[in-house]
């Protein structure tokens, strides 16, 4: 467990070094992976999931992927855009008028 | 007397799909696994799930993301989610 803390600390420090503002760090628990992942000459079956919320320039993505690729303790590195949740206005299924569509596409 | 122009008063509210109003996330594997075949792990099409355009697209994107990120198994359905209630009208 202190190793995971060290890994997290390293990544967060690397992020801050490149000028990213870390907003939040979430632990999604430790569970067995859905499939065996082989990384760094080892076959992994269990792993811990962490989610780091940060803001930064898009140029650090490639450098961070490089950095995390060299870290042995990191099994899978992924970057994701911050999700903008916008499902408040979901009106139901609007029936599409196929006839009109067909005629209009002439 | 002339007929008054008005909107159809007997209009039914628009039909809502199962996920209308629910935020789809790549992290809740349970929800995503309900739209995946238990034997092969393939994603069900629109004629089976009965979702609207937007939601079907969101679900497929989320499932593919979950595959890549290592949240959801690819070739099969997670056994702990096999006893979930049936949403899609699948005919085995």
N, CA and C atoms of all chains as a GROMACS GRO file, in nm:
protein
  594
    1UNK      N    1   0.081  -0.122   0.000
    1UNK     CA    2   0.000   0.000   0.000
    1UNK      C    3   0.084   0.127   0.000
    2UNK      N    4   0.196   0.134   0.071
    2UNK     CA    5   0.278   0.256   0.057
    2UNK      C    6   0.332   0.272  -0.084
    3UNK      N    7   0.341   0.158  -0.160
    3UNK     CA    8   0.393   0.170  -0.297
    3UNK      C    9   0.294   0.246  -0.384
    4UNK      N   10   0.164   0.213  -0.369
    4UNK     CA   11   0.064   0.285  -0.448
    4UNK      C   12   0.065   0.433  -0.414
    5UNK      N   13   0.084   0.462  -0.284
    5UNK     CA   14   0.089   0.604  -0.245
    5UNK      C   15   0.207   0.672  -0.312
    6UNK      N   16   0.321   0.599  -0.318
    6UNK     CA   17   0.439   0.658  -0.381
    6UNK      C   18   0.415   0.681  -0.530
    7UNK      N   19   0.349   0.584  -0.595
    7UNK     CA   20   0.322   0.598  -0.739
    7UNK      C   21   0.235   0.720  -0.765
    8UNK      N   22   0.128   0.732  -0.682
    8UNK     CA   23   0.037   0.846  -0.699
    8UNK      C   24   0.110   0.977  -0.680
    9UNK      N   25   0.195   0.979  -0.574
    9UNK     CA   26   0.267   1.102  -0.545
    9UNK      C   27   0.356   1.140  -0.665
   10UNK      N   28   0.422   1.038  -0.721
   10UNK     CA   29   0.512   1.063  -0.835
   10UNK      C   30   0.435   1.122  -0.952
   11UNK      N   31   0.318   1.059  -0.983
   11UNK     CA   32   0.242   1.107  -1.100
   11UNK      C   33   0.191   1.248  -1.077
   12UNK      N   34   0.140   1.273  -0.955
   12UNK     CA   35   0.086   1.407  -0.929
   12UNK      C   36   0.196   1.510  -0.937
   13UNK      N   37   0.313   1.474  -0.885
   13UNK     CA   38   0.424   1.570  -0.892
   13UNK      C   39   0.466   1.594  -1.035
   14UNK      N   40   0.469   1.487  -1.115
   14UNK     CA   41   0.505   1.503  -1.256
   14UNK      C   42   0.404   1.594  -1.327
   15UNK      N   43   0.275   1.577  -1.294
   15UNK     CA   44   0.173   1.661  -1.354
   15UNK      C   45   0.194   1.808  -1.318
   16UNK      N   46   0.218   1.831  -1.185
   16UNK     CA   47   0.233   1.970  -1.140
   16UNK      C   48   0.358   2.033  -1.202
   17UNK      N   49   0.459   1.947  -1.222
   17UNK     CA   50   0.584   1.998  -1.279
   17UNK      C   51   0.561   2.054  -1.419
   18UNK      N   52   0.468   1.989  -1.493
   18UNK     CA   53   0.446   2.036  -1.630
   18UNK      C   54   0.340   2.145  -1.635
   19UNK      N   55   0.300   2.194  -1.518
   19UNK     CA   56   0.208   2.306  -1.517
   19UNK      C   57   0.063   2.265  -1.527
   20UNK      N   58   0.021   2.162  -1.457
   20UNK     CA   59  -0.120   2.123  -1.455
   20UNK      C   60  -0.173   2.143  -1.314
   21UNK      N   61  -0.298   2.184  -1.304
   21UNK     CA   62  -0.356   2.209  -1.172
   21UNK      C   63  -0.442   2.088  -1.138
   22UNK      N   64  -0.401   2.014  -1.035
   22UNK     CA   65  -0.474   1.893  -0.997
   22UNK      C   66  -0.594   1.932  -0.912
   23UNK      N   67  -0.712   1.892  -0.960
   23UNK     CA   68  -0.834   1.933  -0.889
   23UNK      C   69  -0.878   1.829  -0.789
   24UNK      N   70  -0.868   1.703  -0.828
   24UNK     CA   71  -0.926   1.599  -0.745
   24UNK      C   72  -0.858   1.467  -0.775
   25UNK      N   73  -0.852   1.379  -0.676
   25UNK     CA   74  -0.794   1.247  -0.698
   25UNK      C   75  -0.889   1.147  -0.635
   26UNK      N   76  -0.945   1.059  -0.719
   26UNK     CA   77  -1.042   0.964  -0.667
   26UNK      C   78  -0.987   0.823  -0.675
   27UNK      N   79  -1.027   0.742  -0.576
   27UNK     CA   80  -0.986   0.603  -0.576
   27UNK      C   81  -1.109   0.519  -0.611
   28UNK      N   82  -1.104   0.451  -0.726
   28UNK     CA   83  -1.219   0.372  -0.767
   28UNK      C   84  -1.210   0.229  -0.715
   29UNK      N   85  -1.124   0.206  -0.614
   29UNK     CA   86  -1.116   0.074  -0.552
   29UNK      C   87  -1.014  -0.014  -0.621
   30UNK      N   88  -0.984  -0.125  -0.554
   30UNK     CA   89  -0.892  -0.222  -0.613
   30UNK      C   90  -0.972  -0.348  -0.642
   31UNK      N   91  -0.968  -0.392  -0.768
   31UNK     CA   92  -1.041  -0.514  -0.801
   31UNK      C   93  -0.960  -0.594  -0.900
   32UNK      N   94  -1.008  -0.716  -0.926
   32UNK     CA   95  -0.939  -0.798  -1.026
   32UNK      C   96  -0.974  -0.742  -1.163
   33UNK      N   97  -0.875  -0.734  -1.249
   33UNK     CA   98  -0.893  -0.676  -1.382
   33UNK      C   99  -0.988  -0.764  -1.464
   34UNK      N  100  -1.060  -0.706  -1.559
   34UNK     CA  101  -1.152  -0.787  -1.639
   34UNK      C  102  -1.080  -0.886  -1.729
   35UNK      N  103  -0.956  -0.856  -1.766
   35UNK     CA  104  -0.876  -0.950  -1.845
   35UNK      C  105  -0.731  -0.934  -1.803
   36UNK      N  106  -0.653  -1.040  -1.823
   36UNK     CA  107  -0.513  -1.033  -1.777
   36UNK      C  108  -0.436  -0.940  -1.870
   37UNK      N  109  -0.369  -0.846  -1.811
   37UNK     CA  110  -0.293  -0.748  -1.889
   37UNK      C  111  -0.146  -0.776  -1.869
   38UNK      N  112  -0.072  -0.788  -1.979
   38UNK     CA  113   0.072  -0.810  -1.966
   38UNK      C  114   0.142  -0.679  -1.995
   39UNK      N  115   0.217  -0.632  -1.899
   39UNK     CA  116   0.286  -0.504  -1.913
   39UNK      C  117   0.418  -0.514  -1.840
   40UNK      N  118   0.522  -0.461  -1.901
   40UNK     CA  119   0.655  -0.462  -1.839
   40UNK      C  120   0.698  -0.603  -1.797
   41UNK      N  121   0.681  -0.697  -1.889
   41UNK     CA  122   0.725  -0.835  -1.870
   41UNK      C  123   0.658  -0.902  -1.750
   42UNK      N  124   0.530  -0.864  -1.723
   42UNK     CA  125   0.460  -0.926  -1.610
   42UNK      C  126   0.314  -0.941  -1.647
   43UNK      N  127   0.251  -1.048  -1.600
   43UNK     CA  128   0.110  -1.068  -1.630
   43UNK      C  129   0.031  -1.023  -1.507
   44UNK      N  130  -0.050  -0.917  -1.522
   44UNK     CA  131  -0.121  -0.861  -1.406
   44UNK      C  132  -0.264  -0.912  -1.402
   45UNK      N  133  -0.310  -0.942  -1.278
   45UNK     CA  134  -0.447  -0.988  -1.262
   45UNK      C  135  -0.529  -0.896  -1.174
   46UNK      N  136  -0.466  -0.830  -1.079
   46UNK     CA  137  -0.537  -0.738  -0.990
   46UNK      C  138  -0.477  -0.601  -1.006
   47UNK      N  139  -0.561  -0.498  -0.988
   47UNK     CA  140  -0.507  -0.364  -0.999
   47UNK      C  141  -0.593  -0.264  -0.925
   48UNK      N  142  -0.532  -0.150  -0.895
   48UNK     CA  143  -0.605  -0.043  -0.831
   48UNK      C  144  -0.640   0.063  -0.934
   49UNK      N  145  -0.763   0.117  -0.927
   49UNK     CA  146  -0.808   0.217  -1.022
   49UNK      C  147  -0.808   0.354  -0.956
   50UNK      N  148  -0.744   0.451  -1.021
   50UNK     CA  149  -0.741   0.587  -0.968
   50UNK      C  150  -0.780   0.684  -1.077
   51UNK      N  151  -0.849   0.789  -1.038
   51UNK     CA  152  -0.895   0.890  -1.134
   51UNK      C  153  -0.841   1.025  -1.090
   52UNK      N  154  -0.759   1.088  -1.174
   52UNK     CA  155  -0.699   1.217  -1.140
   52UNK      C  156  -0.767   1.325  -1.223
   53UNK      N  157  -0.826   1.420  -1.153
   53UNK     CA  158  -0.894   1.532  -1.217
   53UNK      C  159  -0.794   1.647  -1.227
   54UNK      N  160  -0.757   1.686  -1.348
   54UNK     CA  161  -0.663   1.798  -1.354
   54UNK      C  162  -0.690   1.884  -1.475
   55UNK      N  163  -0.639   2.007  -1.467
   55UNK     CA  164  -0.653   2.102  -1.578
   55UNK      C  165  -0.515   2.139  -1.624
   56UNK      N  166  -0.497   2.140  -1.755
   56UNK     CA  167  -0.364   2.176  -1.802
   56UNK      C  168  -0.362   2.195  -1.951
   57UNK      N  169  -0.248   2.239  -2.004
   57UNK     CA  170  -0.235   2.257  -2.148
   57UNK      C  171  -0.234   2.122  -2.218
   58UNK      N  172  -0.288   2.113  -2.339
   58UNK     CA  173  -0.297   1.982  -2.407
   58UNK      C  174  -0.162   1.928  -2.452
   59UNK      N  175  -0.057   2.010  -2.446
   59UNK     CA  176   0.073   1.962  -2.493
   59UNK      C  177   0.137   1.864  -2.395
   60UNK      N  178   0.087   1.860  -2.270
   60UNK     CA  179   0.151   1.771  -2.173
   60UNK      C  180   0.104   1.628  -2.188
   61UNK      N  181   0.000   1.606  -2.272
   61UNK     CA  182  -0.055   1.470  -2.283
   61UNK      C  183   0.051   1.373  -2.333
   62UNK      N  184   0.121   1.410  -2.441
   62UNK     CA  185   0.219   1.317  -2.498
   62UNK      C  186   0.336   1.295  -2.402
   63UNK      N  187   0.380   1.402  -2.334
   63UNK     CA  188   0.492   1.386  -2.241
   63UNK      C  189   0.451   1.300  -2.122
   64UNK      N  190   0.326   1.317  -2.078
   64UNK     CA  191   0.280   1.237  -1.964
   64UNK      C  192   0.267   1.091  -2.002
   65UNK      N  193   0.217   1.064  -2.126
   65UNK     CA  194   0.207   0.925  -2.170
   65UNK      C  195   0.345   0.860  -2.171
   66UNK      N  196   0.445   0.937  -2.216
   66UNK     CA  197   0.582   0.886  -2.217
   66UNK      C  198   0.627   0.854  -2.075
   67UNK      N  199   0.603   0.952  -1.987
   67UNK     CA  200   0.648   0.938  -1.849
   67UNK      C  201   0.583   0.818  -1.782
   68UNK      N  202   0.450   0.805  -1.802
   68UNK     CA  203   0.382   0.694  -1.736
   68UNK      C  204   0.417   0.560  -1.801
   69UNK      N  205   0.457   0.565  -1.928
   69UNK     CA  206   0.495   0.440  -1.993
   69UNK      C  207   0.622   0.382  -1.935
   70UNK      N  208   0.707   0.471  -1.882
   70UNK     CA  209   0.831   0.422  -1.826
   70UNK      C  210   0.815   0.376  -1.682
   71UNK      N  211   0.700   0.410  -1.620
   71UNK     CA  212   0.678   0.371  -1.480
   71UNK      C  213   0.634   0.225  -1.475
   72UNK      N  214   0.703   0.140  -1.398
   72UNK     CA  215   0.672  -0.002  -1.398
   72UNK      C  216   0.538  -0.029  -1.328
   73UNK      N  217   0.505   0.053  -1.229
   73UNK     CA  218   0.386   0.022  -1.150
   73UNK      C  219   0.256   0.061  -1.218
   74UNK      N  220   0.267   0.139  -1.326
   74UNK     CA  221   0.145   0.181  -1.395
   74UNK      C  222   0.113   0.079  -1.503
   75UNK      N  223  -0.007   0.017  -1.493
   75UNK     CA  224  -0.040  -0.088  -1.589
   75UNK      C  225  -0.098  -0.027  -1.716
   76UNK      N  226  -0.200   0.059  -1.699
   76UNK     CA  227  -0.262   0.119  -1.818
   76UNK      C  228  -0.280   0.267  -1.796
   77UNK      N  229  -0.230   0.346  -1.892
   77UNK     CA  230  -0.244   0.492  -1.876
   77UNK      C  231  -0.343   0.540  -1.981
   78UNK      N  232  -0.437   0.622  -1.938
   78UNK     CA  233  -0.536   0.676  -2.031
   78UNK      C  234  -0.567   0.819  -1.992
   79UNK      N  235  -0.590   0.902  -2.094
   79UNK     CA  236  -0.631   1.039  -2.070
   79UNK      C  237  -0.769   1.059  -2.130
   80UNK      N  238  -0.848   1.141  -2.061
   80UNK     CA  239  -0.986   1.158  -2.103
   80UNK      C  240  -1.023   1.304  -2.088
   81UNK      N  241  -1.106   1.351  -2.180
   81UNK     CA  242  -1.152   1.490  -2.164
   81UNK      C  243  -1.254   1.496  -2.051
   82UNK      N  244  -1.260   1.611  -1.985
   82UNK     CA  245  -1.353   1.622  -1.873
   82UNK      C  246  -1.496   1.613  -1.923
   83UNK      N  247  -1.576   1.516  -1.874
   83UNK     CA  248  -1.711   1.498  -1.929
   83UNK      C  249  -1.803   1.611  -1.888
   84UNK      N  250  -1.871   1.668  -1.989
   84UNK     CA  251  -1.967   1.774  -1.961
   84UNK      C  252  -2.106   1.711  -1.958
   85UNK      N  253  -2.158   1.684  -1.839
   85UNK     CA  254  -2.286   1.614  -1.830
   85UNK      C  255  -2.399   1.708  -1.871
   86UNK      N  256  -2.477   1.664  -1.969
   86UNK     CA  257  -2.577   1.756  -2.026
   86UNK      C  258  -2.703   1.678  -2.062
   87UNK      N  259  -2.753   1.593  -1.971
   87UNK     CA  260  -2.868   1.510  -2.009
   87UNK      C  261  -2.997   1.559  -1.947
   88UNK      N  262  -3.008   1.689  -1.917
   88UNK     CA  263  -3.128   1.738  -1.850
   88UNK      C  264  -3.243   1.755  -1.948
   89UNK      N  265  -3.212   1.772  -2.081
   89UNK     CA  266  -3.319   1.807  -2.173
   89UNK      C  267  -3.353   1.692  -2.265
   90UNK      N  268  -3.348   1.567  -2.213
   90UNK     CA  269  -3.373   1.456  -2.304
   90UNK      C  270  -3.523   1.444  -2.327
   91UNK      N  271  -3.572   1.496  -2.439
   91UNK     CA  272  -3.711   1.475  -2.473
   91UNK      C  273  -3.723   1.334  -2.529
   92UNK      N  274  -3.840   1.277  -2.527
   92UNK     CA  275  -3.855   1.137  -2.565
   92UNK      C  276  -3.824   1.113  -2.712
   93UNK      N  277  -3.860   0.993  -2.759
   93UNK     CA  278  -3.831   0.956  -2.897
   93UNK      C  279  -3.924   1.035  -2.988
   94UNK      N  280  -3.866   1.123  -3.070
   94UNK     CA  281  -3.948   1.201  -3.164
   94UNK      C  282  -3.967   1.118  -3.289
   95UNK      N  283  -4.091   1.087  -3.330
   95UNK     CA  284  -4.109   1.001  -3.449
   95UNK      C  285  -4.057   1.072  -3.574
   96UNK      N  286  -3.966   1.003  -3.644
   96UNK     CA  287  -3.905   1.062  -3.763
   96UNK      C  288  -3.995   1.037  -3.883
   97UNK      N  289  -4.018   1.142  -3.962
   97UNK     CA  290  -4.102   1.130  -4.081
   97UNK      C  291  -4.016   1.084  -4.197
   98UNK      N  292  -4.017   0.952  -4.225
   98UNK     CA  293  -3.925   0.900  -4.326
   98UNK      C  294  -3.964   0.943  -4.466
   99UNK      N  295  -4.096   0.957  -4.490
   99UNK     CA  296  -4.143   0.998  -4.624
   99UNK      C  297  -4.082   1.131  -4.665
  100UNK      N  298  -4.095   1.228  -4.573
  100UNK     CA  299  -4.044   1.362  -4.603
  100UNK      C  300  -3.895   1.359  -4.628
  101UNK      N  301  -3.825   1.280  -4.546
  101UNK     CA  302  -3.679   1.271  -4.558
  101UNK      C  303  -3.642   1.220  -4.696
  102UNK      N  304  -3.715   1.115  -4.739
  102UNK     CA  305  -3.683   1.054  -4.868
  102UNK      C  306  -3.705   1.154  -4.982
  103UNK      N  307  -3.822   1.226  -4.974
  103UNK     CA  308  -3.855   1.320  -5.081
  103UNK      C  309  -3.757   1.436  -5.082
  104UNK      N  310  -3.720   1.483  -4.962
  104UNK     CA  311  -3.637   1.603  -4.954
  104UNK      C  312  -3.497   1.577  -5.002
  105UNK      N  313  -3.450   1.451  -4.998
  105UNK     CA  314  -3.310   1.424  -5.031
  105UNK      C  315  -3.288   1.411  -5.181
  106UNK      N  316  -3.393   1.442  -5.262
  106UNK     CA  317  -3.376   1.432  -5.407
  106UNK      C  318  -3.261   1.520  -5.453
  107UNK      N  319  -7.098   2.757  -3.737
  107UNK     CA  320  -6.978   2.767  -3.651
  107UNK      C  321  -6.858   2.714  -3.727
  108UNK      N  322  -6.746   2.782  -3.714
  108UNK     CA  323  -6.624   2.740  -3.782
  108UNK      C  324  -6.540   2.657  -3.685
  109UNK      N  325  -6.469   2.556  -3.734
  109UNK     CA  326  -6.380   2.479  -3.646
  109UNK      C  327  -6.263   2.564  -3.600
  110UNK      N  328  -6.230   2.556  -3.470
  110UNK     CA  329  -6.121   2.637  -3.413
  110UNK      C  330  -5.990   2.562  -3.434
  111UNK      N  331  -5.889   2.639  -3.474
  111UNK     CA  332  -5.756   2.577  -3.490
  111UNK      C  333  -5.692   2.561  -3.356
  112UNK      N  334  -5.662   2.437  -3.321
  112UNK     CA  335  -5.589   2.418  -3.196
  112UNK      C  336  -5.502   2.294  -3.206
  113UNK      N  337  -5.407   2.282  -3.114
  113UNK     CA  338  -5.319   2.165  -3.112
  113UNK      C  339  -5.398   2.042  -3.071
  114UNK      N  340  -5.355   1.928  -3.114
  114UNK     CA  341  -5.423   1.803  -3.084
  114UNK      C  342  -5.432   1.784  -2.932
  115UNK      N  343  -5.552   1.793  -2.870
  115UNK     CA  344  -5.560   1.783  -2.724
  115UNK      C  345  -5.541   1.641  -2.674
  116UNK      N  346  -5.552   1.544  -2.762
  116UNK     CA  347  -5.537   1.404  -2.720
  116UNK      C  348  -5.398   1.351  -2.750
  117UNK      N  349  -5.304   1.446  -2.763
  117UNK     CA  350  -5.169   1.402  -2.799
  117UNK      C  351  -5.105   1.330  -2.681
  118UNK      N  352  -5.043   1.213  -2.708
  118UNK     CA  353  -4.975   1.142  -2.601
  118UNK      C  354  -4.838   1.205  -2.578
  119UNK      N  355  -4.787   1.195  -2.456
  119UNK     CA  356  -4.650   1.244  -2.433
  119UNK      C  357  -4.552   1.159  -2.515
  120UNK      N  358  -4.442   1.218  -2.562
  120UNK     CA  359  -4.350   1.143  -2.648
  120UNK      C  360  -4.294   1.022  -2.575
  121UNK      N  361  -4.278   0.913  -2.648
  121UNK     CA  362  -4.230   0.789  -2.586
  121UNK      C  363  -4.086   0.804  -2.541
  122UNK      N  364  -4.061   0.764  -2.418
  122UNK     CA  365  -3.925   0.777  -2.368
  122UNK      C  366  -3.856   0.641  -2.369
  123UNK      N  367  -3.728   0.641  -2.399
  123UNK     CA  368  -3.655   0.516  -2.395
  123UNK      C  369  -3.614   0.488  -2.250
  124UNK      N  370  -3.551   0.377  -2.230
  124UNK     CA  371  -3.520   0.332  -2.094
  124UNK      C  372  -3.425   0.428  -2.024
  125UNK      N  373  -3.332   0.488  -2.102
  125UNK     CA  374  -3.229   0.570  -2.039
  125UNK      C  375  -3.256   0.719  -2.051
  126UNK      N  376  -3.381   0.757  -2.086
  126UNK     CA  377  -3.408   0.900  -2.105
  126UNK      C  378  -3.394   0.975  -1.974
  127UNK      N  379  -3.289   1.052  -1.960
  127UNK     CA  380  -3.273   1.129  -1.837
  127UNK      C  381  -3.164   1.074  -1.747
  128UNK      N  382  -3.109   0.956  -1.780
  128UNK     CA  383  -3.003   0.897  -1.698
  128UNK      C  384  -2.870   0.929  -1.764
  129UNK      N  385  -2.776   0.976  -1.685
  129UNK     CA  386  -2.644   1.008  -1.737
  129UNK      C  387  -2.563   0.880  -1.755
  130UNK      N  388  -2.513   0.860  -1.877
  130UNK     CA  389  -2.439   0.738  -1.907
  130UNK      C  390  -2.291   0.763  -1.882
  131UNK      N  391  -2.227   0.677  -1.802
  131UNK     CA  392  -2.087   0.693  -1.766
  131UNK      C  393  -2.013   0.565  -1.798
  132UNK      N  394  -1.885   0.576  -1.837
  132UNK     CA  395  -1.810   0.454  -1.866
  132UNK      C  396  -1.773   0.378  -1.739
  133UNK      N  397  -1.796   0.442  -1.622
  133UNK     CA  398  -1.752   0.378  -1.498
  133UNK      C  399  -1.857   0.280  -1.444
  134UNK      N  400  -1.987   0.303  -1.463
  134UNK     CA  401  -2.082   0.207  -1.405
  134UNK      C  402  -2.099   0.090  -1.500
  135UNK      N  403  -2.016  -0.012  -1.471
  135UNK     CA  404  -2.007  -0.128  -1.559
  135UNK      C  405  -2.138  -0.206  -1.557
  136UNK      N  406  -2.211  -0.200  -1.447
  136UNK     CA  407  -2.335  -0.277  -1.436
  136UNK      C  408  -2.436  -0.232  -1.540
  137UNK      N  409  -2.454  -0.100  -1.550
  137UNK     CA  410  -2.549  -0.048  -1.650
  137UNK      C  411  -2.506  -0.086  -1.790
  138UNK      N  412  -2.375  -0.070  -1.815
  138UNK     CA  413  -2.325  -0.099  -1.950
  138UNK      C  414  -2.340  -0.247  -1.984
  139UNK      N  415  -2.321  -0.334  -1.882
  139UNK     CA  416  -2.326  -0.477  -1.910
  139UNK      C  417  -2.466  -0.523  -1.943
  140UNK      N  418  -2.568  -0.443  -1.912
  140UNK     CA  419  -2.703  -0.487  -1.942
  140UNK      C  420  -2.733  -0.483  -2.092
  141UNK      N  421  -2.650  -0.410  -2.168
  141UNK     CA  422  -2.672  -0.400  -2.312
  141UNK      C  423  -2.571  -0.483  -2.390
  142UNK      N  424  -2.513  -0.583  -2.323
  142UNK     CA  425  -2.408  -0.663  -2.385
  142UNK      C  426  -2.451  -0.809  -2.376
  143UNK      N  427  -2.420  -0.886  -2.478
  143UNK     CA  428  -2.460  -1.026  -2.477
  143UNK      C  429  -2.380  -1.102  -2.371
  144UNK      N  430  -2.445  -1.192  -2.296
  144UNK     CA  431  -2.371  -1.264  -2.191
  144UNK      C  432  -2.277  -1.370  -2.247
  145UNK      N  433  -2.306  -1.419  -2.370
  145UNK     CA  434  -2.224  -1.529  -2.421
  145UNK      C  435  -2.101  -1.480  -2.496
  146UNK      N  436  -2.120  -1.378  -2.581
  146UNK     CA  437  -2.008  -1.331  -2.662
  146UNK      C  438  -1.956  -1.195  -2.618
  147UNK      N  439  -2.036  -1.118  -2.545
  147UNK     CA  440  -1.991  -0.985  -2.506
  147UNK      C  441  -2.013  -0.882  -2.614
  148UNK      N  442  -2.095  -0.911  -2.715
  148UNK     CA  443  -2.118  -0.814  -2.822
  148UNK      C  444  -2.227  -0.718  -2.780
  149UNK      N  445  -2.220  -0.595  -2.834
  149UNK     CA  446  -2.316  -0.492  -2.798
  149UNK      C  447  -2.444  -0.514  -2.880
  150UNK      N  448  -2.560  -0.503  -2.816
  150UNK     CA  449  -2.686  -0.523  -2.887
  150UNK      C  450  -2.718  -0.403  -2.974
  151UNK      N  451  -2.786  -0.430  -3.086
  151UNK     CA  452  -2.820  -0.322  -3.178
  151UNK      C  453  -2.941  -0.246  -3.131
  152UNK      N  454  -2.978  -0.142  -3.210
  152UNK     CA  455  -3.087  -0.054  -3.169
  152UNK      C  456  -3.222  -0.124  -3.171
  153UNK      N  457  -3.238  -0.224  -3.259
  153UNK     CA  458  -3.366  -0.291  -3.270
  153UNK      C  459  -3.389  -0.383  -3.150
  154UNK      N  460  -3.282  -0.412  -3.075
  154UNK     CA  461  -3.298  -0.499  -2.958
  154UNK      C  462  -3.309  -0.415  -2.831
  155UNK      N  463  -3.226  -0.313  -2.819
  155UNK     CA  464  -3.228  -0.235  -2.695
  155UNK      C  465  -3.346  -0.139  -2.692
  156UNK      N  466  -3.387  -0.087  -2.807
  156UNK     CA  467  -3.499   0.007  -2.808
  156UNK      C  468  -3.463   0.141  -2.749
  157UNK      N  469  -3.341   0.189  -2.774
  157UNK     CA  470  -3.301   0.319  -2.722
  157UNK      C  471  -3.309   0.423  -2.831
  158UNK      N  472  -3.313   0.551  -2.790
  158UNK     CA  473  -3.312   0.654  -2.892
  158UNK      C  474  -3.170   0.670  -2.948
  159UNK      N  475  -3.161   0.742  -3.058
  159UNK     CA  476  -3.037   0.764  -3.130
  159UNK      C  477  -2.920   0.803  -3.041
  160UNK      N  478  -2.946   0.913  -2.965
  160UNK     CA  479  -2.839   0.970  -2.882
  160UNK      C  480  -2.788   0.869  -2.781
  161UNK      N  481  -2.885   0.804  -2.711
  161UNK     CA  482  -2.846   0.717  -2.600
  161UNK      C  483  -2.771   0.594  -2.651
  162UNK      N  484  -2.814   0.542  -2.767
  162UNK     CA  485  -2.745   0.424  -2.821
  162UNK      C  486  -2.601   0.459  -2.854
  163UNK      N  487  -2.582   0.578  -2.912
  163UNK     CA  488  -2.445   0.622  -2.946
  163UNK      C  489  -2.362   0.637  -2.820
  164UNK      N  490  -2.423   0.699  -2.718
  164UNK     CA  491  -2.349   0.720  -2.593
  164UNK      C  492  -2.311   0.587  -2.530
  165UNK      N  493  -2.405   0.492  -2.534
  165UNK     CA  494  -2.378   0.362  -2.472
  165UNK      C  495  -2.265   0.291  -2.545
  166UNK      N  496  -2.267   0.293  -2.678
  166UNK     CA  497  -2.161   0.222  -2.751
  166UNK      C  498  -2.026   0.285  -2.721
  167UNK      N  499  -2.023   0.420  -2.719
  167UNK     CA  500  -1.896   0.487  -2.692
  167UNK      C  501  -1.846   0.452  -2.553
  168UNK      N  502  -1.941   0.450  -2.456
  168UNK     CA  503  -1.901   0.422  -2.317
  168UNK      C  504  -1.850   0.279  -2.303
  169UNK      N  505  -1.917   0.185  -2.375
  169UNK     CA  506  -1.876   0.045  -2.365
  169UNK      C  507  -1.736   0.028  -2.424
  170UNK      N  508  -1.714   0.092  -2.540
  170UNK     CA  509  -1.582   0.078  -2.601
  170UNK      C  510  -1.475   0.138  -2.511
  171UNK      N  511  -1.510   0.251  -2.448
  171UNK     CA  512  -1.414   0.313  -2.356
  171UNK      C  513  -1.384   0.220  -2.240
  172UNK      N  514  -1.492   0.161  -2.182
  172UNK     CA  515  -1.472   0.072  -2.068
  172UNK      C  516  -1.385  -0.047  -2.106
  173UNK      N  517  -1.397  -0.094  -2.232
  173UNK     CA  518  -1.311  -0.204  -2.277
  173UNK      C  519  -1.165  -0.164  -2.273
  174UNK      N  520  -1.139  -0.046  -2.328
  174UNK     CA  521  -1.000  -0.002  -2.341
  174UNK      C  522  -0.940   0.032  -2.205
  175UNK      N  523  -1.017   0.097  -2.120
  175UNK     CA  524  -0.964   0.140  -1.992
  175UNK      C  525  -0.947   0.025  -1.894
  176UNK      N  526  -1.003  -0.092  -1.924
  176UNK     CA  527  -0.988  -0.203  -1.832
  176UNK      C  528  -1.093  -0.202  -1.723
  177UNK      N  529  -1.217  -0.166  -1.756
  177UNK     CA  530  -1.325  -0.171  -1.657
  177UNK      C  531  -1.419  -0.287  -1.685
  178UNK      N  532  -1.435  -0.321  -1.812
  178UNK     CA  533  -1.535  -0.420  -1.850
  178UNK      C  534  -1.468  -0.527  -1.936
  179UNK      N  535  -1.504  -0.655  -1.914
  179UNK     CA  536  -1.446  -0.759  -1.999
  179UNK      C  537  -1.503  -0.750  -2.140
  180UNK      N  538  -1.425  -0.795  -2.237
  180UNK     CA  539  -1.458  -0.774  -2.378
  180UNK      C  540  -1.535  -0.892  -2.437
  181UNK      N  541  -1.482  -1.014  -2.412
  181UNK     CA  542  -1.537  -1.129  -2.483
  181UNK      C  543  -1.654  -1.194  -2.411
  182UNK      N  544  -1.688  -1.148  -2.291
  182UNK     CA  545  -1.798  -1.209  -2.218
  182UNK      C  546  -1.855  -1.104  -2.125
  183UNK      N  547  -1.962  -1.140  -2.056
  183UNK     CA  548  -2.024  -1.047  -1.961
  183UNK      C  549  -1.978  -1.084  -1.822
  184UNK      N  550  -1.955  -0.985  -1.741
  184UNK     CA  551  -1.910  -1.009  -1.604
  184UNK      C  552  -2.009  -1.099  -1.529
  185UNK      N  553  -1.966  -1.215  -1.477
  185UNK     CA  554  -2.060  -1.313  -1.419
  185UNK      C  555  -2.142  -1.258  -1.304
  186UNK      N  556  -2.089  -1.158  -1.231
  186UNK     CA  557  -2.166  -1.105  -1.119
  186UNK      C  558  -2.285  -1.023  -1.166
  187UNK      N  559  -2.289  -0.986  -1.298
  187UNK     CA  560  -2.401  -0.907  -1.348
  187UNK      C  561  -2.495  -0.992  -1.432
  188UNK      N  562  -2.484  -1.126  -1.422
  188UNK     CA  563  -2.566  -1.211  -1.508
  188UNK      C  564  -2.711  -1.215  -1.464
  189UNK      N  565  -2.736  -1.189  -1.336
  189UNK     CA  566  -2.873  -1.200  -1.284
  189UNK      C  567  -2.942  -1.064  -1.282
  190UNK      N  568  -2.897  -0.971  -1.367
  190UNK     CA  569  -2.961  -0.839  -1.371
  190UNK      C  570  -3.095  -0.847  -1.443
  191UNK      N  571  -3.188  -0.756  -1.414
  191UNK     CA  572  -3.317  -0.759  -1.484
  191UNK      C  573  -3.299  -0.733  -1.634
  192UNK      N  574  -3.384  -0.795  -1.714
  192UNK     CA  575  -3.370  -0.786  -1.860
  192UNK      C  576  -3.428  -0.654  -1.910
  193UNK      N  577  -3.347  -0.581  -1.985
  193UNK     CA  578  -3.394  -0.455  -2.045
  193UNK      C  579  -3.421  -0.474  -2.193
  194UNK      N  580  -3.330  -0.542  -2.262
  194UNK     CA  581  -3.343  -0.557  -2.405
  194UNK      C  582  -3.430  -0.678  -2.435
  195UNK      N  583  -3.505  -0.673  -2.546
  195UNK     CA  584  -3.589  -0.789  -2.580
  195UNK      C  585  -3.510  -0.883  -2.670
  196UNK      N  586  -3.423  -0.959  -2.604
  196UNK     CA  587  -3.338  -1.054  -2.677
  196UNK      C  588  -3.411  -1.185  -2.689
  197UNK      N  589  -3.395  -1.250  -2.802
  197UNK     CA  590  -3.451  -1.385  -2.816
  197UNK      C  591  -3.334  -1.478  -2.834
  198UNK      N  592  -3.306  -1.554  -2.729
  198UNK     CA  593  -3.190  -1.642  -2.735
  198UNK      C  594  -3.216  -1.762  -2.822
   0.00000   0.00000   0.00000
